[in-house]
Amino acid sequence: MIRGWVLPIVVLSVWAQQPAFRAGISIVEVDAQVVEPGGVVDGLQLGDFAVTDNGVPVALRSCAQEEAPLDIALVFELSKLMAPKLPKLREAAEMALAEIGRASCRERV
């Protein structure tokens, strides 16, 4: 008789210890950049955008055009096999950073 009662008590004990967790999202940020052959399109307003969630239109609350910080990490292989290529690799990395604009890049140690 005791054997029949042990299992339900253990199951109820485990079930009672399960935490209740609920989560929700009320605001989602969508980053977008509109470009055309001449470059980035400026001056867009909230009404120029449409967002859907599974085909259902979503109400947009705000639209802003602003500069955002840019973090860049360059990772290089420095093995013996790459040693002869390092000068060209360094030159290419410097050209890429210059093209992006040194004002936008932060050096990290």
OpenMM code with the backbone's topology and positions (N, CA, C; nanometers):
from openmm import Vec3, app, unit

residues = "MET ILE ARG GLY TRP VAL LEU PRO ILE VAL VAL LEU SER VAL TRP ALA GLN GLN PRO ALA PHE ARG ALA GLY ILE SER ILE VAL GLU VAL ASP ALA GLN VAL VAL GLU PRO GLY GLY VAL VAL ASP GLY LEU GLN LEU GLY ASP PHE ALA VAL THR ASP ASN GLY VAL PRO VAL ALA LEU ARG SER CYS ALA GLN GLU GLU ALA PRO LEU ASP ILE ALA LEU VAL PHE GLU LEU SER LYS LEU MET ALA PRO LYS LEU PRO LYS LEU ARG GLU ALA ALA GLU MET ALA LEU ALA GLU ILE GLY ARG ALA SER CYS ARG GLU ARG VAL".split()
positions = [
    Vec3(0.0809, -0.1189, 0.0000),
    Vec3(0.0000, 0.0000, 0.0000),
    Vec3(0.0858, 0.1260, 0.0000),
    Vec3(0.1935, 0.1257, 0.0722),
    Vec3(0.2830, 0.2416, 0.0758),
    Vec3(0.3441, 0.2671, -0.0620),
    Vec3(0.3787, 0.1608, -0.1349),
    Vec3(0.4359, 0.1754, -0.2686),
    Vec3(0.3442, 0.2528, -0.3624),
    Vec3(0.2176, 0.2309, -0.3552),
    Vec3(0.1217, 0.2995, -0.4406),
    Vec3(0.1117, 0.4484, -0.4101),
    Vec3(0.1436, 0.4877, -0.2894),
    Vec3(0.1332, 0.6281, -0.2508),
    Vec3(0.2616, 0.7060, -0.2715),
    Vec3(0.3731, 0.6417, -0.2833),
    Vec3(0.5012, 0.7120, -0.2953),
    Vec3(0.5120, 0.7862, -0.4279),
    Vec3(0.4789, 0.7241, -0.5389),
    Vec3(0.4920, 0.7857, -0.6698),
    Vec3(0.4074, 0.9121, -0.6837),
    Vec3(0.2789, 0.9116, -0.6491),
    Vec3(0.2018, 1.0359, -0.6613),
    Vec3(0.2557, 1.1482, -0.5743),
    Vec3(0.3061, 1.1185, -0.4581),
    Vec3(0.3609, 1.2217, -0.3703),
    Vec3(0.4864, 1.2817, -0.4319),
    Vec3(0.5736, 1.1995, -0.4895),
    Vec3(0.6957, 1.2495, -0.5533),
    Vec3(0.6613, 1.3346, -0.6741),
    Vec3(0.5679, 1.2902, -0.7559),
    Vec3(0.5275, 1.3662, -0.8740),
    Vec3(0.4701, 1.5007, -0.8329),
    Vec3(0.3838, 1.5048, -0.7337),
    Vec3(0.3271, 1.6308, -0.6869),
    Vec3(0.4346, 1.7217, -0.6294),
    Vec3(0.5314, 1.6648, -0.5617),
    Vec3(0.6399, 1.7435, -0.5042),
    Vec3(0.7237, 1.8079, -0.6133),
    Vec3(0.7572, 1.7342, -0.7176),
    Vec3(0.8356, 1.7892, -0.8283),
    Vec3(0.7553, 1.8943, -0.9026),
    Vec3(0.6280, 1.8676, -0.9280),
    Vec3(0.5433, 1.9615, -0.9993),
    Vec3(0.5310, 2.0928, -0.9219),
    Vec3(0.5210, 2.0858, -0.7908),
    Vec3(0.5059, 2.2052, -0.7078),
    Vec3(0.6318, 2.2911, -0.7083),
    Vec3(0.7479, 2.2329, -0.7375),
    Vec3(0.8731, 2.3072, -0.7358),
    Vec3(0.9055, 2.3738, -0.8690),
    Vec3(0.8327, 2.3451, -0.9762),
    Vec3(0.8608, 2.4041, -1.1056),
    Vec3(0.8294, 2.5535, -1.1018),
    Vec3(0.9264, 2.6376, -1.1357),
    Vec3(0.9014, 2.7820, -1.1325),
    Vec3(0.8111, 2.8231, -1.2489),
    Vec3(0.7316, 2.9233, -1.2256),
    Vec3(0.6479, 2.9790, -1.3318),
    Vec3(0.7236, 3.0954, -1.3934),
    Vec3(0.7411, 3.0907, -1.5238),
    Vec3(0.8149, 3.1970, -1.5930),
    Vec3(0.7343, 3.2414, -1.7133),
    Vec3(0.7103, 3.3683, -1.7215),
    Vec3(0.6410, 3.4259, -1.8361),
    Vec3(0.7215, 3.5436, -1.8860),
    Vec3(0.7284, 3.5585, -2.0166),
    Vec3(0.8018, 3.6704, -2.0751),
    Vec3(0.7215, 3.7283, -2.1901),
    Vec3(0.7467, 3.8526, -2.2169),
    Vec3(0.6800, 3.9185, -2.3283),
    Vec3(0.7653, 4.0314, -2.3808),
    Vec3(0.7348, 4.0736, -2.5000),
    Vec3(0.8075, 4.1838, -2.5621),
    Vec3(0.7061, 4.2899, -2.6001),
    Vec3(0.7296, 4.4120, -2.5553),
    Vec3(0.6368, 4.5187, -2.5890),
    Vec3(0.6930, 4.6121, -2.6958),
    Vec3(0.8252, 4.6224, -2.7039),
    Vec3(0.8883, 4.7098, -2.8040),
    Vec3(1.0018, 4.6343, -2.8699),
    Vec3(1.0074, 4.6412, -3.0018),
    Vec3(1.1155, 4.5799, -3.0784),
    Vec3(1.1787, 4.6888, -3.1632),
    Vec3(1.3099, 4.6987, -3.1571),
    Vec3(1.3817, 4.7974, -3.2380),
    Vec3(1.4243, 4.7318, -3.3688),
    Vec3(1.3954, 4.7996, -3.4796),
    Vec3(1.4328, 4.7496, -3.6116),
    Vec3(1.5279, 4.8506, -3.6739),
    Vec3(1.6503, 4.8089, -3.6979),
    Vec3(1.7478, 4.8955, -3.7644),
    Vec3(1.7377, 4.8725, -3.9145),
    Vec3(1.7294, 4.9812, -3.9903),
    Vec3(1.7185, 4.9698, -4.1356),
    Vec3(1.7994, 5.0804, -4.2002),
    Vec3(1.8531, 5.0504, -4.3157),
    Vec3(1.9229, 5.1510, -4.3949),
    Vec3(1.8709, 5.1387, -4.5375),
    Vec3(1.8157, 5.2464, -4.5888),
    Vec3(1.7600, 5.2469, -4.7236),
    Vec3(1.8637, 5.3082, -4.8162),
    Vec3(1.9000, 5.2319, -4.9183),
    Vec3(2.0008, 5.2787, -5.0136),
    Vec3(1.9465, 5.2698, -5.1550),
    Vec3(1.9996, 5.3539, -5.2387),
    Vec3(1.9731, 5.3508, -5.3819),
    Vec3(2.1072, 5.3632, -5.4516),
    Vec3(2.1130, 5.3515, -5.5825),
    Vec3(2.2436, 5.3562, -5.6505),
    Vec3(2.3281, 5.4788, -5.6161),
    Vec3(2.2652, 5.5916, -5.5804),
    Vec3(2.3394, 5.7118, -5.5463),
    Vec3(2.3873, 5.7170, -5.4027),
    Vec3(2.3444, 5.6251, -5.3200),
    Vec3(2.3861, 5.6227, -5.1801),
    Vec3(2.2682, 5.6055, -5.0864),
    Vec3(2.2879, 5.6460, -4.9613),
    Vec3(2.1859, 5.6311, -4.8572),
    Vec3(2.0741, 5.7324, -4.8800),
    Vec3(1.9504, 5.6885, -4.8614),
    Vec3(1.8338, 5.7759, -4.8756),
    Vec3(1.8093, 5.8439, -4.7413),
    Vec3(1.8134, 5.9768, -4.7405),
    Vec3(1.7909, 6.0547, -4.6186),
    Vec3(1.6487, 6.1101, -4.6163),
    Vec3(1.6056, 6.1548, -4.4996),
    Vec3(1.4794, 6.2263, -4.4852),
    Vec3(1.3549, 6.1403, -4.4822),
    Vec3(1.3686, 6.0112, -4.4611),
    Vec3(1.2503, 5.9255, -4.4544),
    Vec3(1.1758, 5.9495, -4.3237),
    Vec3(1.0439, 5.9352, -4.3300),
    Vec3(0.9582, 5.9555, -4.2132),
    Vec3(0.8922, 5.8226, -4.1741),
    Vec3(0.8217, 5.8217, -4.0619),
    Vec3(0.7558, 5.7024, -4.0103),
    Vec3(0.6613, 5.6408, -4.1139),
    Vec3(0.5887, 5.7233, -4.1859),
    Vec3(0.4933, 5.6753, -4.2858),
    Vec3(0.5579, 5.6100, -4.4068),
    Vec3(0.6880, 5.6247, -4.4219),
    Vec3(0.7590, 5.5632, -4.5345),
    Vec3(0.7902, 5.4162, -4.5094),
    Vec3(0.7596, 5.3646, -4.3909),
    Vec3(0.7926, 5.2274, -4.3536),
    Vec3(0.6673, 5.1483, -4.3207),
    Vec3(0.6743, 5.0191, -4.3469),
    Vec3(0.5681, 4.9258, -4.3078),
    Vec3(0.6353, 4.8006, -4.2534),
    Vec3(0.5889, 4.7536, -4.1391),
    Vec3(0.6427, 4.6333, -4.0765),
    Vec3(0.5268, 4.5379, -4.0524),
    Vec3(0.5487, 4.4095, -4.0832),
    Vec3(0.4466, 4.3089, -4.0565),
    Vec3(0.5059, 4.1979, -3.9709),
    Vec3(0.4205, 4.1345, -3.8945),
    Vec3(0.4580, 4.0189, -3.8127),
    Vec3(0.3698, 3.9037, -3.8579),
    Vec3(0.4286, 3.8077, -3.9275),
    Vec3(0.3523, 3.6963, -3.9862),
    Vec3(0.2389, 3.7478, -4.0743),
    Vec3(0.2673, 3.8506, -4.1524),
    Vec3(0.1690, 3.9052, -4.2449),
    Vec3(0.0733, 4.0061, -4.1851),
    Vec3(0.0784, 4.0265, -4.0548),
    Vec3(-0.0121, 4.1206, -3.9869),
    Vec3(0.0618, 4.2528, -3.9666),
    Vec3(0.0053, 4.3645, -4.0163),
    Vec3(0.0718, 4.4944, -3.9976),
    Vec3(0.0909, 4.5271, -3.8493),
    Vec3(0.2065, 4.5845, -3.8188),
    Vec3(0.2410, 4.6229, -3.6821),
    Vec3(0.2432, 4.7751, -3.6747),
    Vec3(0.1866, 4.8302, -3.5681),
    Vec3(0.1867, 4.9754, -3.5487),
    Vec3(0.3283, 5.0219, -3.5171),
    Vec3(0.3739, 5.1218, -3.5895),
    Vec3(0.5061, 5.1799, -3.5654),
    Vec3(0.4901, 5.3023, -3.4764),
    Vec3(0.5799, 5.3159, -3.3793),
    Vec3(0.5673, 5.4253, -3.2825),
    Vec3(0.6623, 5.5404, -3.3096),
    Vec3(0.7805, 5.5113, -3.3630),
    Vec3(0.8752, 5.6199, -3.3864),
    Vec3(0.9720, 5.5818, -3.4977),
    Vec3(1.0325, 5.6834, -3.5519),
    Vec3(1.1306, 5.6652, -3.6584),
    Vec3(1.2366, 5.7740, -3.6387),
    Vec3(1.3621, 5.7347, -3.6361),
    Vec3(1.4685, 5.8329, -3.6143),
    Vec3(1.5864, 5.7992, -3.7035),
    Vec3(1.6503, 5.9032, -3.7498),
    Vec3(1.7729, 5.8856, -3.8272),
    Vec3(1.8869, 5.9418, -3.7429),
    Vec3(1.9781, 5.8533, -3.7084),
    Vec3(2.0881, 5.8963, -3.6230),
    Vec3(2.2112, 5.8128, -3.6519),
    Vec3(2.3236, 5.8667, -3.6162),
    Vec3(2.4472, 5.7906, -3.6282),
    Vec3(2.4596, 5.6979, -3.5087),
    Vec3(2.5116, 5.5806, -3.5336),
    Vec3(2.5292, 5.4826, -3.4268),
    Vec3(2.6763, 5.4456, -3.4188),
    Vec3(2.7244, 5.4125, -3.3008),
    Vec3(2.8643, 5.3728, -3.2887),
    Vec3(2.8916, 5.2442, -3.3662),
    Vec3(3.0128, 5.2330, -3.4120),
    Vec3(3.0537, 5.1171, -3.4902),
    Vec3(3.1732, 5.0525, -3.4235),
    Vec3(3.1619, 4.9249, -3.3932),
    Vec3(3.2732, 4.8485, -3.3380),
    Vec3(3.3197, 4.7500, -3.4437),
    Vec3(3.4490, 4.7471, -3.4663),
    Vec3(3.5071, 4.6570, -3.5662),
    Vec3(3.6173, 4.5761, -3.5003),
    Vec3(3.6165, 4.4490, -3.5283),
    Vec3(3.7240, 4.3619, -3.4807),
    Vec3(3.7866, 4.2957, -3.6028),
    Vec3(3.9149, 4.3143, -3.6190),
    Vec3(3.9887, 4.2481, -3.7263),
    Vec3(4.0672, 4.1336, -3.6641),
    Vec3(4.0484, 4.0148, -3.7160),
    Vec3(4.1137, 3.8957, -3.6618),
    Vec3(4.2058, 3.8404, -3.7694),
    Vec3(4.3307, 3.8181, -3.7326),
    Vec3(4.4299, 3.7710, -3.8285),
    Vec3(4.4956, 3.6432, -3.7801),
    Vec3(4.5275, 3.5578, -3.8741),
    Vec3(4.6065, 3.4394, -3.8437),
    Vec3(4.7529, 3.4798, -3.8529),
    Vec3(4.8277, 3.4551, -3.7483),
    Vec3(4.9683, 3.4973, -3.7451),
    Vec3(5.0622, 3.3768, -3.7434),
    Vec3(5.0254, 3.2727, -3.8144),
    Vec3(5.1111, 3.1545, -3.8198),
    Vec3(5.2299, 3.1793, -3.9126),
    Vec3(5.3246, 3.0868, -3.9107),
    Vec3(5.4422, 3.0980, -3.9987),
    Vec3(5.4020, 3.1009, -4.1449),
    Vec3(5.2953, 3.0307, -4.1795),
    Vec3(5.2499, 3.0291, -4.3186),
    Vec3(5.2004, 3.1661, -4.3649),
    Vec3(5.1492, 3.2451, -4.2730),
    Vec3(5.0965, 3.3771, -4.3087),
    Vec3(5.2029, 3.4868, -4.3047),
    Vec3(5.3165, 3.4606, -4.2456),
    Vec3(5.4206, 3.5629, -4.2287),
    Vec3(5.4529, 3.6371, -4.3580),
    Vec3(5.4721, 3.5701, -4.4713),
    Vec3(5.5040, 3.6446, -4.5937),
    Vec3(5.3895, 3.7340, -4.6416),
    Vec3(5.2690, 3.7058, -4.5997),
    Vec3(5.1521, 3.7816, -4.6463),
    Vec3(5.1139, 3.8947, -4.5526),
    Vec3(5.1788, 3.9043, -4.4372),
    Vec3(5.1397, 4.0045, -4.3376),
    Vec3(5.1501, 4.1482, -4.3870),
    Vec3(5.2542, 4.1880, -4.4619),
    Vec3(5.2566, 4.3272, -4.5093),
    Vec3(5.1356, 4.3633, -4.5955),
    Vec3(5.0960, 4.2763, -4.6861),
    Vec3(4.9784, 4.3039, -4.7703),
    Vec3(4.8503, 4.2996, -4.6875),
    Vec3(4.8453, 4.2104, -4.5911),
    Vec3(4.7296, 4.2004, -4.5043),
    Vec3(4.7126, 4.3280, -4.4229),
    Vec3(4.8238, 4.3781, -4.3703),
    Vec3(4.8201, 4.5027, -4.2934),
    Vec3(4.7753, 4.6193, -4.3813),
    Vec3(4.8275, 4.6262, -4.5020),
    Vec3(4.7900, 4.7334, -4.5944),
    Vec3(4.6404, 4.7273, -4.6266),
    Vec3(4.5892, 4.6082, -4.6489),
    Vec3(4.4470, 4.5928, -4.6792),
    Vec3(4.3615, 4.6341, -4.5600),
    Vec3(4.4037, 4.5986, -4.4395),
    Vec3(4.3291, 4.6359, -4.3191),
    Vec3(4.3287, 4.7874, -4.3013),
    Vec3(4.4412, 4.8511, -4.3226),
    Vec3(4.4471, 4.9970, -4.3095),
    Vec3(4.3611, 5.0660, -4.4142),
    Vec3(4.3587, 5.0128, -4.5356),
    Vec3(4.2738, 5.0704, -4.6404),
    Vec3(4.1263, 5.0562, -4.6048),
    Vec3(4.0890, 4.9408, -4.5490),
    Vec3(3.9494, 4.9196, -4.5103),
    Vec3(3.9080, 5.0167, -4.4005),
    Vec3(3.9938, 5.0348, -4.3009),
    Vec3(3.9616, 5.1275, -4.1924),
    Vec3(3.9553, 5.2720, -4.2421),
    Vec3(4.0430, 5.3077, -4.3337),
    Vec3(4.0407, 5.4430, -4.3887),
    Vec3(3.9114, 5.4665, -4.4673),
    Vec3(3.8664, 5.3650, -4.5386),
    Vec3(3.7434, 5.3776, -4.6165),
    Vec3(3.6227, 5.3961, -4.5248),
    Vec3(3.6186, 5.3263, -4.4159),
    Vec3(3.5080, 5.3381, -4.3208),
    Vec3(3.5106, 5.4755, -4.2538),
    Vec3(3.6292, 5.5238, -4.2296),
    Vec3(3.6430, 5.6547, -4.1658),
    Vec3(3.6964, 5.6399, -4.0256),
    Vec3(3.8111, 5.6960, -4.0019),
    Vec3(3.8751, 5.6806, -3.8712),
    Vec3(3.7915, 5.7408, -3.7584),
    Vec3(3.7089, 5.8384, -3.7875),
    Vec3(3.6250, 5.8972, -3.6830),
    Vec3(3.5210, 5.7982, -3.6313),
    Vec3(3.4857, 5.6995, -3.7148),
    Vec3(3.3839, 5.6018, -3.6754),
    Vec3(3.4437, 5.4816, -3.6025),
    Vec3(3.5742, 5.4707, -3.6053),
    Vec3(3.6374, 5.3516, -3.5491),
    Vec3(3.7010, 5.3826, -3.4144),
    Vec3(3.6884, 5.2889, -3.3241),
    Vec3(3.7536, 5.3013, -3.1944),
    Vec3(3.8548, 5.1893, -3.1832),
    Vec3(3.9751, 5.2261, -3.1456),
    Vec3(4.0784, 5.1259, -3.1303),
    Vec3(4.0595, 5.0535, -2.9976),
    Vec3(4.0612, 4.9220, -3.0012),
    Vec3(4.0472, 4.8425, -2.8789),
    Vec3(4.1741, 4.7613, -2.8598),
    Vec3(4.2152, 4.7559, -2.7366),
    Vec3(4.3354, 4.6796, -2.7034),
    Vec3(4.2959, 4.5456, -2.6487),
] * unit.nanometer
topology = app.Topology()
chain = topology.addChain("A")
for resn in residues:
    res = topology.addResidue(resn, chain)
    for name in ("N", "CA", "C"):
        topology.addAtom(name, app.Element.getBySymbol(name[0]), res)
